Amino acid sequence: MNAENSPRPGRHGYIGPSLRVRGRLRGTGPVHVRVDGKFEGDVTMEGELSVGESGVVVATVEAARVEVVGQLRGNVLATDEVAVRDGGLLEGDVRAARIAIDDGGALVGRIEMDFDVDDARRTS
């Protein structure tokens, strides 16, 4: 994953730098949403959420993949990978199959790996 690359094939969403959005973001299938503005609420999607350098997300997030270059404040449940890139800040607990924290990236919270995601959803 790389927030600077174009999104993967499928459906795409974009919250630009001048936008502030509050609410619920939901998606099924190969959805890719990039946030360069501000989003507050909750995110549930089968695809990928990318928080760009100027992006701020304050939400509980469930997605296959999450990449943070900006700021994400909230707990994250990912079926695949969570990546915090150089300059990114993730404040919240993370449950994922894979986690990457690049030099210059920061994660403040608990990390839980190697679990069954379906079981985790039932107990949440």
N, C-alpha and C positions, 0 to 999 in steps of 0.2 A: 504494500500500500504506500502511496505517496500522494499527499494532498495537492502537490503541484502538478501531477499528471492529470490528463483528462479522465473523466469517469469511465468505469467499465461499461460494456454494452448493457442495455436495459433501460429502465426508466430513471430519470434524473430530476433532482430538485435543487434549487439554489436560493439561499437567503443572503442577499448582497450586503455589503458593508454599511449601507445607509438604512437598512431595515431592522426593525425590532418586532419580533413575533412572540406572542404568548399563546399557549394552547397545547394541543396534542398533535403529535406528528406520527402517523401510522403508515405502514407500507408493507406489501407482500411481494414476494418474488425478488428479482435482481434489481432492487432500488438502490440508487446512490444519491445521498443528499449531502451537499456541502454547505457549511454555514460560515460566512465571512462577516455577518452582522451579529445580532443578538437574538437568541432563542431561549424562552423560559417556558417550562411545562414538563411534558414527558414525551419520550420517544420510544416507539415500539415498531421495529421493522426487521425484515428478514435480510436486508441488504447491508449497506455500508453507510456509516455516518462519518464525515470528515469535518473537523473543526479547523478552519483555516487560520492563518497567522493573526488576523484581526477579529476572528470569531470568538464569541463568548456564549457558551451553552450552560444554562442552569437548569438541569433536568435529571430525572431518573432515565437511564438509557438501557434499552434492550435491543441488540442488533447482532448480526453475524460478525461484523468487523467495525471497529471504532479507531479512528486515527485522530490524534490531538496535536495540532501545531500551535493553536491559540490556548484558550482556557475552557475547561469543562469542570463544572462543580455539580456533583451528584454521583450516586452509585451507578455502576455499569455492570451489566450482565451480557457477555458476548459468547456466542456459540463457537466462534473461531478465534479472532485475535483482537487484542487491544494494543495499540502502539502510541507511545508518547514520544514525539519527535523533539529535536533540539528547539528550545524556546517554548515548548508546550508545558502546560500545567494541568494535571488532573487531580482534583480534590474530591475524594470519595472512595468507597470500597469497590474493588474490582473482582469480578468472578469471570474467568475466561479460560479457554483451552490453552491459549498462548498469550504471553505478555512480553512486549519489547519496550524498553525505556532507553532512548538514545542519550549519549552524553549531552548535557544541557537541557534535558527534559526532566520533569519532576512529577512524582506521584506521591500524594499525601493521603494515606488511607491504608486499609488492609488489602492484601492480595490473596485470592484463593484460586488454586488451579487443580487440574486433574479431577474433575467431578462430572457427574452426569447432569447435563443442562436440564433435561426433562424433569429429573428428580428435584433440582433446585427450584424450578418454577412452581412445582407442587407444594414445596415447603415455604415459599416466600409469602 
